[in-house]
Amino acid sequence: MMKTAYIFPGQGSQYVGMGKDLCEQFLEAKNYFDEADSALGFSLSTICFNGPEDELKQTKNTQPAIFLHSIALWNLLKPTDAAMTAGHSLGEYSALVAAEAISFRDAIKLVRSRGELMQKAGEENPGTMAAIVGLDTNAINEVTKAAQASGIVQAANFNSPGQIVISGSVTGVRKAMELAKERGAKLVKELVVSGAFHSPLMQSAKDALHQALDKVTVNDAKIPVYANVTAKPVRKASEIRTLLFEQVTSAVRWEDSVKQMASDGATKFIELGPGKVLQGLVKRTVLTVEVIGFDKAGDMKAAVTA
């Protein structure tokens, strides 16, 4: 049986102007942006629509902005064919709201807190991240292990075959970059980030997020959500809570998640949110599936027409 997987992007997909056309053309989208402003107590919508870019790029704003855009699209589409969901890092919260495990209002506040905590952890424990293209998982694990004598470093995102991001202290990551080049990586590039996400340097954010999660109602998911930490489907509320907590310092196993969804019957992947990052990753991971995305009002109109 053919199944559809809905997937949600994470940090890095944001752009100034995101959601503006949706709110101008769909009242329901505007209502979501208004509700987010009300829940957060400041105008996140203004930052989404008008920037400035430096403001939007701050982790504490980026995370709720992308989440909001994704959920506005989900509620405009009101899909009846969703068999499963997944999201990349922050996008896991969008996936959980889509699966009705967490309410929109709780999640927007939780995601804002997560962004603030991760930004603060990045300021208190400065680190960096780097993208490595052309080495497999085993080679990356060997490289990071060898580099740990120079500082903290581990794989942070297994994005698609041969595309992995590492994270940790500046000395650890730069040593691993050096070793990756020696191993024959095609591309090694340090990323402009505000912290060493998905590494032990996020421990303070993880501890504080635990308290924030404790205050939120988490329900069993209506459809399976493929978790970043395990790349396996999860539905139980208690497991969801644990996995969101673990996710802060664990690697995002996106490649394995996509493969698992395809193995479990997903023949179509639909990305909801700004940009097309996940569409590219899915296409590089599973060659036999259909991949589309919704971001702007024009995408929605095309879907309605179809």
GUMITOR-435678 format. One line per 2 residues: for each residue x, y, z of C-alpha. Coordinates in pm, 1 decimal. Each point is the difference from the previous one (the first is absolute). Layout:
residues N
X:Y:Z ~ ...
end
This chain:
residues 306
0.0:0.0:0.0 ~ 128.9:345.1:-93.1
49.7:231.1:297.1 ~ 77.9:371.0:34.5
256.3:133.4:247.6 ~ -13.6:365.5:105.7
337.8:147.2:94.3 ~ 92.7:327.4:166.9
321.5:204.1:-33.1 ~ 233.3:117.5:273.4
225.4:297.2:64.2 ~ 171.2:150.7:-304.3
-307.4:0.2:-227.5 ~ -125.1:341.4:113.8
-15.1:306.9:-225.7 ~ -129.7:355.5:45.9
-353.6:20.2:-137.2 ~ -92.9:-355.9:100.8
-374.0:-44.0:50.3 ~ -89.5:352.4:-116.0
-179.0:-106.3:-319.4 ~ -178.1:-280.7:188.0
-141.6:247.3:252.3 ~ -100.2:246.9:-273.0
-188.2:-264.5:-197.3 ~ -131.2:-241.1:263.9
-180.4:121.8:313.2 ~ 63.8:-332.8:174.2
376.9:47.1:-37.0 ~ -26.7:355.0:137.0
-190.2:-135.3:300.7 ~ 289.3:-235.0:79.0
256.3:279.6:-23.4 ~ -221.9:219.6:222.6
-36.9:-282.4:253.5 ~ 377.5:-48.8:8.1
52.8:374.0:67.0 ~ -255.4:-17.4:281.0
148.6:-318.1:156.2 ~ 355.1:138.5:-9.5
-80.7:355.8:103.4 ~ 189.7:163.3:-288.3
-43.1:29.1:-376.8 ~ 178.3:-302.1:-144.6
-199.9:58.7:-320.3 ~ 169.2:338.5:-51.1
343.7:-165.6:23.5 ~ -111.8:-269.8:-249.2
-142.4:250.6:-250.1 ~ 246.7:289.8:29.1
311.2:-124.4:180.4 ~ 254.4:145.1:34.4
185.8:-317.4:-97.1 ~ 235.8:22.8:300.4
-304.7:-6.4:227.8 ~ -161.2:-293.1:-181.8
329.0:-194.8:4.9 ~ 17.0:7.0:380.3
-71.2:-354.3:114.3 ~ -267.2:117.3:247.4
-196.2:149.5:-294.0 ~ 96.0:-240.4:-279.8
-139.0:-307.0:172.5 ~ -352.6:129.9:75.1
-11.0:175.5:-340.7 ~ 63.2:-319.5:-198.2
-233.7:-199.9:224.4 ~ -278.1:257.6:-46.0
37.9:8.3:-378.3 ~ -12.4:-381.4:-16.5
-310.7:-34.4:216.7 ~ -183.7:277.5:-186.8
59.0:-198.1:-321.9 ~ -106.7:-327.9:163.6
-328.8:156.5:111.5 ~ -64.1:157.1:-339.6
50.9:-336.1:-171.7 ~ -192.5:-198.3:264.2
139.5:-323.2:-146.0 ~ -209.2:-313.4:32.4
268.9:-224.7:-149.8 ~ 270.9:40.4:267.3
125.6:-346.5:95.1 ~ 307.6:120.5:189.3
197.8:313.9:84.5 ~ 358.0:99.3:80.8
192.7:322.5:44.0 ~ 366.5:95.8:-6.9
107.9:107.3:351.4 ~ -233.1:293.0:77.6
-232.6:-142.5:-269.3 ~ -77.2:-293.2:230.2
-219.0:238.0:201.8 ~ -196.4:87.2:-316.3
-35.6:-373.1:-72.0 ~ -132.9:-61.3:352.4
-257.9:279.9:-27.9 ~ -109.4:-141.4:-337.0
-42.1:-340.0:170.1 ~ -202.0:169.3:279.6
247.1:-99.4:271.9 ~ 51.4:362.7:113.8
-232.4:300.2:-38.4 ~ 105.6:287.6:-225.2
-6.3:253.6:285.0 ~ 211.9:-216.4:230.9
242.6:-84.9:-279.1 ~ 63.4:358.5:-115.8
95.6:95.5:356.1 ~ 210.2:-314.8:39.7
182.6:63.0:-327.6 ~ 68.8:362.3:96.7
143.3:-124.6:334.3 ~ 207.2:-261.9:-182.5
140.9:268.0:-230.6 ~ 81.9:232.0:291.4
164.1:-282.8:197.0 ~ 208.0:-118.7:-295.9
106.5:356.4:-80.9 ~ 100.9:54.3:364.0
190.0:-332.1:10.4 ~ 182.4:108.5:-316.6
103.9:326.9:166.0 ~ 110.6:-170.1:324.0
178.4:-292.4:-169.3 ~ 111.1:127.2:-340.5
41.6:-264.7:-264.8 ~ -39.6:-51.5:-370.9
-130.9:-241.1:-263.7 ~ 131.5:-117.3:-337.5
-148.6:-173.9:-301.6 ~ 191.2:-293.6:-146.7
-88.2:-142.0:-341.1 ~ 137.6:-320.8:-146.5
75.4:-214.4:306.2 ~ -224.2:-276.8:131.6
-124.4:-40.9:356.9 ~ 283.0:-233.3:103.7
267.7:238.7:-129.1 ~ -163.6:294.3:179.9
-19.1:-195.8:324.9 ~ 369.3:-88.4:-29.7
92.5:362.9:-78.2 ~ -198.2:143.9:292.8
135.5:-263.1:237.4 ~ 359.1:81.3:-103.0
-66.6:375.0:33.9 ~ -137.7:-30.2:354.6
353.0:29.8:139.7 ~ -11.2:362.5:-121.0
-347.6:85.1:131.8 ~ -368.7:-95.1:4.0
-133.4:-113.6:-338.9 ~ -267.2:-238.5:-123.8
-230.6:-56.8:-296.7 ~ -302.1:230.7:32.8
-205.0:-61.4:-316.1 ~ 2.9:-305.6:-224.2
-183.5:184.1:-277.8 ~ 29.5:-217.1:-310.5
250.0:-252.9:-138.2 ~ 342.5:163.3:18.3
-126.8:325.6:154.0 ~ 66.6:24.4:373.0
31.7:295.8:237.5 ~ 231.7:-13.2:302.8
-25.2:213.1:312.6 ~ 201.9:85.3:310.2
273.2:227.6:132.0 ~ 191.2:213.8:-250.4
322.9:-197.8:55.4 ~ -175.5:-336.8:-25.3
-196.8:85.3:-314.8 ~ 298.8:158.3:-177.6
217.7:-303.0:75.8 ~ -272.8:-228.3:-138.6
-23.3:221.8:-311.3 ~ 374.5:-41.7:-52.3
-24.6:-378.8:37.7 ~ -303.1:-16.9:-231.9
196.5:179.3:-272.3 ~ 284.6:-250.4:46.2
-252.8:-284.2:-35.9 ~ -104.7:140.5:-338.8
-323.8:185.9:77.2 ~ -129.7:184.9:-308.9
-106.3:305.0:200.6 ~ 73.6:114.1:354.6
-161.4:327.2:101.3 ~ -36.8:170.4:336.7
-355.2:131.7:47.2 ~ -110.6:337.7:131.9
-198.4:-103.2:308.3 ~ -78.6:144.3:342.7
92.4:-318.5:185.0 ~ 118.0:-359.0:-18.1
-348.0:-148.9:-42.8 ~ -57.4:-371.5:64.1
323.1:-29.5:198.0 ~ 87.6:-24.0:372.7
51.3:380.7:0.2 ~ -383.5:25.4:0.6
-29.3:-179.2:336.7 ~ -118.2:312.7:188.3
-276.0:51.6:-260.1 ~ -96.5:-366.0:31.4
-31.2:22.0:380.6 ~ -213.3:314.0:-15.2
-216.5:-138.1:-282.4 ~ -81.4:-293.9:226.2
-176.2:241.8:237.8 ~ -185.8:170.6:-286.7
-113.5:-338.8:-137.3 ~ -128.9:-100.9:343.4
-248.8:289.9:-11.7 ~ -143.3:-100.1:-338.4
-273.2:-255.4:-68.6 ~ 124.0:-266.5:-240.9
-257.5:-242.0:-146.2 ~ 43.8:-322.1:-192.0
54.6:84.7:-367.3 ~ -289.8:-72.9:-238.5
244.1:-113.9:-270.1 ~ 360.5:-123.6:31.3
268.1:268.9:38.1 ~ 349.5:-111.5:-101.8
233.6:122.0:273.6 ~ 337.8:163.0:-73.6
174.9:-191.0:278.2 ~ -107.2:-352.7:-101.9
-118.0:39.0:-364.7 ~ -294.7:-217.2:109.4
-373.9:73.0:27.0 ~ -127.5:114.0:337.4
-356.9:57.0:122.8 ~ 7.5:-34.0:379.8
-4.1:330.7:190.3 ~ 263.8:-113.5:254.4
241.2:-99.9:-277.6 ~ -60.3:323.4:-191.1
91.5:201.2:310.3 ~ 322.0:-196.8:57.6
105.5:22.5:-365.0 ~ -54.1:378.5:-16.0
223.2:32.5:305.1 ~ 271.1:-229.0:-142.6
-13.6:169.7:-339.9 ~ 175.6:317.0:123.5
339.4:-171.8:38.0 ~ -49.7:-297.2:-235.3
58.7:-29.3:-373.0 ~ -288.8:54.1:-242.0
-29.1:-330.2:-188.5 ~ -181.5:147.4:-297.8
135.2:-233.6:-268.4 ~ -106.0:-306.2:201.5
-340.0:157.1:76.9 ~ -70.4:53.1:-370.6
113.0:-354.8:-85.3 ~ -218.5:-140.2:280.2
-306.3:196.6:-117.3 ~ 52.8:-126.0:-355.3
46.0:-355.1:131.1 ~ -327.2:40.3:193.8
-184.4:86.8:-320.3 ~ 48.6:373.5:-63.1
-3.0:60.3:-376.9 ~ -58.9:376.3:18.7
176.7:255.4:221.6 ~ -149.8:347.6:43.8
209.5:273.8:164.1 ~ -196.4:274.9:175.1
187.8:316.5:93.7 ~ 252.9:249.0:-131.5
251.1:-110.0:-264.0 ~ 69.9:-333.4:-166.1
283.7:-145.4:210.1 ~ -175.6:-322.6:100.1
-127.9:-63.2:-352.7 ~ 361.2:-9.0:-119.1
105.1:-232.4:283.0 ~ -286.8:-243.4:-66.2
75.9:-8.3:-374.7 ~ 362.5:-88.5:74.4
-98.5:-268.6:252.7 ~ -286.4:-188.9:-168.3
-5.6:18.0:-380.0 ~ -338.9:-164.5:-55.8
-236.4:236.0:184.7 ~ -196.1:309.6:-104.6
114.2:317.5:178.7 ~ -185.1:334.4:6.7
-16.2:300.8:229.3 ~ -222.2:287.1:110.7
145.0:333.0:109.5 ~ -175.5:294.4:-167.9
-361.2:93.4:-77.3 ~ 54.8:-94.4:-365.5
82.9:-357.9:103.6 ~ -329.2:-19.0:190.3
-201.2:131.8:-297.4 ~ 164.3:-253.2:-230.7
-101.3:-277.7:244.8 ~ -360.1:121.6:15.2
-16.6:10.2:-380.3 ~ 148.4:-348.9:-26.0
end
